[in-house]
Every structure is written in structure tokens, then in C-alpha cells.
Amino acid sequence: MGFDNEPFFSVIIPTLKRPSRRLQNCLEALAGQSFRSFEIIVVDDGSDFPPGEIVGNFADRLDVQLVLNNRLGPASARNLGAKMAKGKMLAFTDDDCEPAPDWLQKMADSIVITKESNIALGGRTVNVMNNNLFSIASQCLISYLYSYFQNRPGRFFTTNNIVLPVKLFGEIGGFDYRIPFAAEDRDLFDRWQYMGYGMQYIQEAVVYHKHSFTLFSYLKQHMAYGQGAFFYHRLRSGRKHLPINIDQKKFYLGMMRFPFSHFRNIKATLIVLLLVISQVAYAIGYFFEWGRKPLHK
């Protein structure tokens, strides 16, 4: 089963106060994987009621365990899961995602084909909240960033669909727990490329994302992205890495045009409006942290 007696993949899933059905659906999707050599480590980051019963319900079908973390953030939770992993490869996804049945198989096939041990794999995330315009806009922004940074400094994969060699993940220090807001993926992949390691996008490796937004939660998320970006850029400035030179005009014009290549005119126009709002929220978050300038060593 798989490559040898040990699990080939260790699937890490951080969770915190998520509705129980989300984690249950994620584990159900993993139980249906066609590739079977994997373990699952669910890391609860300080919920009042850890999902022990939900995880226990899958014990007869999956090699799964629940680990408790002490409200130290998603970066710390993922690092704890990686520390306990027995697999050769770390596969990260989120508790509001449902991997396609061939997700791990597509990742495994790519590893066999490349025959390289220093490649990070990033899959395709598909938003399935098709009636939620905020969810559509959020995923549209990620898709645009993937496209824009594909051959530029600043390339990254989101943490809900990535696979990394466990050895190299440890060597670069894992996710930086000092980044308290969303940006730990950008920081990790900046260090990854700084060390000369490669990245490969696997479009066929799909996870389905079920995250429903309201206007408030949409604004809150993009403010958090801006706050995290401040920490990321501050940490990055000490690495003497290739500068991320963004042609602001080209970047934002491209962002405004991107929805029109994927959606009809009225829907695309509404998404463009939400993308503009996201960038305002992002800037507010960034400059809020710039005013505080906190960063603990």
C-alpha cells in the first residue's frame, strides 16, 4: 500500500472553533482517497471543545490522531503537526476544505514523475460557495496572485493545498510562528526559494473550499492579510533576497481585468468592486501594523 510500510503522506489539518460538520466533511473526503498510504494529524489550536468525538469516529477507517495546541496560531499548529509526522511528505489542507478523491494520488504521481526531492507542490483550490459573491471574489484574488507571481519573486502556494518534503520543511524552520496573521505561507515559500528549492503547480490536485463570507468577515480577512503582509515584508527585508518589484499600474490593471476572463460582465463587475474593497482593507491592515511595528524575536 503506497511506497512502503510507513505512511508516505502526513496530512496536517489545523482547526479552531470550526463548525463540526466542516471538519467531519474534510475527514470524510480524506477517507475516500484513492491513494491510501497516509496518516492524518488534526491539530486543535485551543477550541473550548476539541473535536475528539469527530476524529474518533474515523479511527476505524483512517490513521488519524488529534493533537492539542495552546492557542498559538495556525503557523504553530501546523508546525506541531509536522513535528509529529511519520510520513516522508507533509500535505497541508484546512478544516473547511474537502480534497478530491484523487488529491493525494495526483500529488504522488507528480513526485514520482519529477524524481526530485526539493520540490514543493501546490494544488488547485476550487471555491464551491457559488452563491456567495464574497467567497467567489476571495478565491478569484488568490487565482490572480498565482497567475501574476508565477514567474516572479514573491511566488507562493496557499496552505490549504500544498505538499512539502518533511526533511526540507524542518531544515528551513517550518512556518514562522511570529507572523500572527495570514501570511505565513508567503513567508515560508520566500524562504523556500531563498534556499534554492523548487515549486511546481499541480492543477489536477484539487481541494474544494467551503468558506462562506459575509461583508464583515470578508473585510476582516483582507485586513488580516494586510497585517500579515507587514510582518512578512519586515522579515523578508533581513534575508537580502531578490526584491519583489511590482509594477503597480500593471498589477492593479491586471487584477481589474482578471474577473472578466472568468465571469460574465455583471458578475465580473461586482467581483471587481469587491477586489477593490479587499485592497482597501488590506492597506488598512498593513498600515495599522506599520504604526505599531511589533515583532518579537
C-alpha positions in Angstrom: 0.0 0.0 0.0 1.8 3.1 -1.2 5.6 3.3 -1.2 6.4 1.3 1.9 5.1 0.3 5.4 5.4 3.9 6.8 2.8 6.4 5.6 4.0 8.3 2.6 2.0 11.4 3.3 1.3 13.1 6.7 -1.8 15.2 6.2 -1.9 18.1 8.6 -5.2 19.9 9.4 -5.2 22.8 11.9 -8.6 23.6 13.3 -10.1 26.2 15.7 -13.8 26.6 16.6 -14.9 25.5 13.2 -18.5 24.1 12.8 -18.1 20.3 13.4 -19.6 19.4 10.0 -16.8 21.2 8.2 -14.1 19.0 9.8 -16.2 16.0 9.5 -16.7 16.6 5.8 -12.9 17.1 5.4 -12.1 13.8 7.1 -14.9 12.1 5.1 -13.2 13.3 1.9 -9.8 12.0 3.1 -11.4 8.6 3.9 -12.3 8.4 0.2 -8.8 9.0 -1.1 -7.7 6.5 -3.8 -4.1 6.8 -2.5 -4.0 5.0 0.8 -0.5 5.5 2.3 -1.2 8.4 4.6 -1.8 9.4 8.2 -3.8 12.4 9.4 -2.9 14.7 12.2 -5.6 17.1 13.3 -4.2 20.0 15.5 -6.8 21.8 17.5 -5.4 25.2 18.4 -7.3 25.8 21.6 -11.0 25.3 21.0 -13.2 25.3 24.1 -14.5 21.9 23.0 -11.8 20.0 21.0 -13.2 17.7 18.2 -12.2 14.5 19.9 -15.5 12.7 19.1 -15.4 13.7 15.4 -11.9 12.5 15.0 -12.6 9.3 17.0 -15.5 8.5 14.6 -12.9 8.0 11.8 -10.5 5.8 13.8 -11.7 2.6 12.2 -11.2 4.0 8.7 -8.3 6.3 8.9 -4.9 6.5 10.6 -5.9 9.7 12.4 -5.0 11.4 15.6 -6.0 14.6 17.4 -3.3 16.9 18.9 -4.0 19.9 21.2 -2.2 23.2 20.8 -2.5 26.1 23.1 -4.0 28.9 21.0 -0.6 29.8 19.4 -1.9 30.4 15.9 -2.1 28.4 12.7 1.6 28.5 12.0 2.4 27.0 15.3 -0.4 24.4 14.9 0.9 23.3 11.5 4.5 23.1 12.9 3.3 20.9 15.8 1.6 18.6 13.3 4.7 18.4 11.2 6.8 17.6 14.2 4.7 14.6 15.0 4.5 13.4 11.3 5.8 9.9 10.4 5.4 10.4 6.6 8.0 11.4 4.1 5.9 14.2 2.7 3.8 16.8 4.5 0.4 17.5 2.9 -1.4 20.5 4.3 -5.1 21.3 4.0 -7.7 23.2 6.1 -10.7 22.1 8.0 -13.1 23.9 5.6 -11.7 22.0 2.6 -12.7 18.7 1.0 -9.9 17.2 -1.1 -10.9 15.5 -4.3 -10.7 11.6 -4.2 -7.5 11.6 -6.3 -5.8 14.6 -4.5 -3.0 12.6 -2.9 -2.7 10.3 -5.9 -2.1 13.3 -8.2 0.5 14.6 -5.7 2.2 11.2 -5.5 2.2 10.9 -9.3 3.9 14.3 -9.6 6.6 13.3 -7.1 7.3 10.1 -9.0 7.4 11.9 -12.3 9.8 14.7 -11.2 12.1 12.4 -9.2 13.3 15.5 -7.4 13.5 15.7 -3.6 13.5 19.5 -3.2 10.2 20.4 -4.9 7.2 21.9 -3.2 3.9 21.1 -4.8 0.8 23.3 -4.8 -2.6 22.2 -6.0 -5.7 23.9 -7.3 -8.3 25.2 -4.8 -11.9 25.4 -6.1 -14.4 27.6 -4.4 -17.8 25.7 -4.2 -19.7 28.5 -2.5 -21.1 29.6 -5.8 -23.9 31.7 -4.4 -21.6 33.7 -2.1 -20.1 36.6 -4.1 -17.6 37.3 -1.3 -16.2 33.7 -1.4 -16.0 33.9 -5.2 -14.1 37.2 -5.0 -11.7 35.9 -2.4 -10.8 32.8 -4.5 -10.6 35.0 -7.6 -7.9 37.1 -5.9 -5.9 34.1 -5.0 -6.1 32.8 -8.5 -4.9 36.1 -9.9 -2.0 36.2 -7.5 -1.0 32.7 -8.5 -1.0 33.8 -12.1 0.7 37.1 -11.5 3.6 35.8 -9.4 4.1 32.5 -11.4 7.5 33.6 -12.8 8.3 36.4 -10.4 9.8 36.8 -6.9 7.0 36.5 -4.4 5.5 33.3 -5.7 3.7 31.2 -3.1 1.1 28.5 -2.6 -1.7 28.7 -0.1 -1.6 26.4 2.9 -4.9 24.6 2.2 -3.4 22.7 -0.7 0.4 22.1 -0.5 2.8 19.2 -0.2 6.4 19.6 1.1 9.2 17.1 1.8 9.3 16.7 5.6 13.1 17.0 5.8 13.3 20.3 4.0 10.4 21.7 5.8 12.3 21.1 9.0 15.5 22.4 7.6 14.0 25.8 6.8 12.3 26.1 10.2 8.7 25.4 9.2 6.2 28.2 9.4 7.3 31.3 11.2 5.1 31.5 14.4 5.9 35.2 14.8 3.5 36.0 12.0 0.3 36.3 13.9 -1.9 36.9 10.9 -2.4 35.3 7.4 0.9 35.5 5.5 2.9 32.5 6.9 2.5 30.8 3.5 4.1 33.7 1.7 7.0 33.8 4.2 7.6 30.1 4.1 7.8 30.0 0.3 10.0 33.0 0.2 12.5 31.1 2.4 12.0 28.0 0.4 13.0 29.8 -2.8 15.8 31.6 -1.0 17.3 28.2 -0.3 17.1 27.3 -4.0 14.3 24.8 -3.7 11.7 24.5 -6.5 8.0 24.9 -6.7 5.5 23.1 -9.0 1.8 23.8 -9.6 -0.3 20.6 -9.9 -3.6 21.8 -11.4 -5.0 18.3 -11.2 -4.6 18.1 -7.4 -7.8 19.7 -6.3 -9.3 20.6 -3.0 -12.8 22.1 -2.7 -13.1 25.1 -0.4 -16.3 25.7 1.5 -15.8 29.0 3.3 -18.9 31.3 3.4 -18.2 35.0 3.9 -20.3 38.0 5.0 -19.2 41.5 4.2 -17.8 41.8 7.7 -15.8 38.5 7.6 -14.6 39.4 4.1 -13.2 42.8 5.3 -11.8 41.2 8.4 -9.9 38.5 6.4 -8.4 41.0 4.0 -7.4 43.3 6.8 -5.6 40.3 8.3 -3.9 39.7 5.0 -2.6 43.2 5.2 -1.5 42.8 8.8 0.3 39.6 7.9 1.9 41.2 4.9 3.6 43.8 7.2 5.3 41.1 9.2 6.2 39.2 6.1 7.9 42.1 4.4 9.7 43.1 7.6 11.1 39.6 8.0 11.9 39.4 4.3 13.9 42.6 4.4 16.5 40.8 6.5 17.1 38.0 4.0 18.7 40.1 1.2 16.6 38.1 -1.2 15.6 39.3 -4.7 13.3 42.3 -4.3 9.6 42.0 -5.1 9.3 44.7 -7.7 5.7 45.2 -8.6 4.6 47.4 -11.4 1.7 48.9 -9.5 -0.2 50.0 -12.7 0.3 46.6 -14.4 -0.6 44.7 -11.2 -3.8 46.5 -10.5 -5.0 46.8 -14.1 -4.4 43.0 -14.4 -6.4 42.5 -11.2 -9.3 44.5 -12.5 -9.3 42.7 -15.9 -8.9 39.2 -14.4 -12.6 38.6 -13.4 -13.8 39.4 -16.9 -11.9 36.4 -18.3 -13.7 34.1 -15.9 -17.2 35.5 -15.3 -20.0 37.3 -17.2 -20.0 41.1 -17.3 -22.4 41.9 -14.4 -20.9 39.3 -12.1 -17.4 40.3 -13.1 -18.1 43.9 -12.4 -19.3 43.1 -8.9 -16.2 41.0 -8.3 -14.0 43.8 -9.4 -15.8 46.1 -6.9 -15.1 43.5 -4.1 -11.4 43.2 -5.2 -11.1 47.0 -4.8 -12.7 46.8 -1.4 -10.3 43.9 -0.5 -7.3 46.1 -1.4 -8.5 49.0 0.8 -9.0 46.6 3.7 -5.5 45.1 3.0 -3.9 48.6 3.1 -5.7 49.5 6.3 -4.4 46.3 8.0 -0.9 46.8 6.7 -0.6 50.4 7.9 -2.2 49.6 11.2 0.6 47.1 11.9 3.2 49.6 10.5 2.0 52.1 13.1 2.5 49.5 15.9 5.7 47.9 14.5 5.6 44.9 16.8 7.8 41.9 16.1 9.2 39.6 18.8 12.4 37.7 18.1 
